[in-house]
Each structure stands twice: as structure tokens, then as C-alpha cells.
Amino acid sequence: QVQLVESGGGLVQAGGSLRLSCVASGSFSSNALGWYRQAPGKQRELVARISSGGITNYTDSVKGRFTISRDNAKNTVYLQMNSLKPEDTAVYYCNVQRSWFISSDYWGQGTQVTVSS
């Protein structure tokens, strides 16, 4: 059973920064890892992903502002979020990807990010 625990969310003013962390049970050094978010009334969307080799990919709305990274020794994936905007407000989740393009069925409880204007 995969367990994922996200942390680091909070309330921040527009233009501020937050760093999210996600600790996964077990070793997932060979898996891609992803950060997703779900805003009220909207579908969950992929924000960023990172391959086992460190290749990264971002949704257009966060390019240049967010950075995904991973520490395989700590089974942890991070999301550094800078220049936050009110539209970034959402619950953020991490995922151990089934493949580069497909998420797995394992989700943590998420961490709330609220950006005030």
C-alpha cells in the first residue's frame, strides 16, 4: 500500500512563495512523480511532473514560477512555488505516476494552498 503525505501549504499573499513537500512510503526512485491540484468546482489537473532521471514538465500556467524536484534518498518530491497568484488557490496532491503520462490510484490527503489578492 502506497502512502503519500503532503505538507507545506498555507495562506499567502499574491506574489509570495510556498514550498510543498510530499513524502512517499517505500522507494520510488524508478517512478515519475507528479504534483496535481484541484480548485473548487474544477477537475484535478497536472501541475508538474519529474521523471526518474530528473526531466521536468509543467503546465503552461505555472512555467517560470514553479519548480519540481525530488530527493530519492528521502523518498520526497518538492514543489517550489514562487510569484503565486490567486488562481493558484487549490488543494495540491502528489502522485507516484504509473507512467510519464498516467497517474496511479494512490493519492495523499492533499495540502491546501490559498493565495489572497
Secondary structure, DSSP 8 states (H G I E B T S, - for coil): ---EEEE--EEEETT--EEEEEEESS--TTS-EEEEEE-TTS--EEEEEE-TT--EEE-GGGTTTEEEEEEGGGTEEEEEE-S--GGG-EEEEEEE-SSSS---S-----EEEEEE-
